[in-house]
Amino acid sequence: MKASPLRYRRKARGFTLAEFMVAVTIGLIILAAVSSVYVSSGQTFRANDNLARVQENTRIAFDFMSRDIRQAGYSGCALQGTSISFNNVLNNSSNVLWDFYNPVYGYTATSSTAWNVTPDSIITSPLGGRDILVVRSLDEGGGSITAQASSTASLTVDGQSGITAGDILMASNCTSTSVFEATAVTASGGSLVISHAAVASPAPGNSTNDLYVTFAGGDIRRVSTKIYYVGTGASGIPALFVRKSTDTAAQELVEGIDGMKIMYGVDTNSDAQADTFMSAADAETGGWWLSVVSVQITLQTISYENNIAVTAQSNALGTSTDKRLHQQMTTTISLRNKN
């Protein structure tokens, strides 16, 4: 017997409007849940990625500065507490770039526009409210001094020392140290002969050709000054800059360094240990620069991306300006040559 058309129609009927609306609602709920998980996962990834970059930038900045700080105060084989003579024959030897008598120096920010001492003009456009650190330390290049007939004569060094004309050099032995500019370097056999004439150009030049000591059998090394400060980077956010005495302009080192505070560990009782930490302003007022044995650096680093934090964050000046990720870290570095 054939089925009636009515039975076929009952089997072929679709969803009712109510059933369709319920299905759509359930689907939207599932889609919203999936979207929420996706957005949350994306924001978590952005936050973790920016946190990793902030920590990496801080580590890199610390590495740059720590290397130079550890090498500051080099004076050859002289031991801590040994009385040695120090001679700086560079022109303008008290200038911030050429004052190698003081291994470290600094400026304390006293407001958003001023420091305890007005920074030298070569420190271009430093951001206010951040300290400035000056380090005088070793550079690559140098070796043993094999001959020097007198304190005014040229020095003979190994031909592989890498020294060239215009280098700022520190000659030293266990009792004396002299800083000067190599005005000419000539090859002689397997050696280099370094002249140190009294000249005014190229800057800084030497005020005299007399190094006051004969350094045959001693040591010679390249030295330079590095000035670390915070400025506005190429990306438009604060960055760590360095101005080297061997360069003509500052270089951007690490982006995202928004704040920098420097404290100096001072040895007040000549036991080669830091007895107190003070600002550059206090070290300047008390004349403590030669007693600095360590440097404490506090950096505030910000993320490159904005809208990572939930609420506005305070920058180095204490004002809430954006929702970048902010992190503050501190490290203390000892001057190896002062211990």
ABEGO torsion letter per residue (X at the ends): XBBBAAAAAAAABBBBAAAAAAAAAAAAAAAAAAAAAAAAAAAAAAAAAAAAAAAAAAAAAAAAAAAAAAABGBAEABBBGBBBBBBBABBGAABAAABAABABBBBBBABAABBABBBBAABBGBBBGBBBBBBBBBBBEEEBBABBABAABBBBBBAAAGBBBGBBBBBBBAABBBBBBBABBBBBEABBBBBBBBBAOBOAEBABABAGBBABGBBBBBBBBBBBBBBBBAAGBBBBBBBBAABABBBBABBGBABBBBBBBBBAAGAGBBABBBBAAAAAAAGAAAABABBBBBBBBBBABBGABABBBBBAAGBBABABBBBBBBBBBBBAAAX
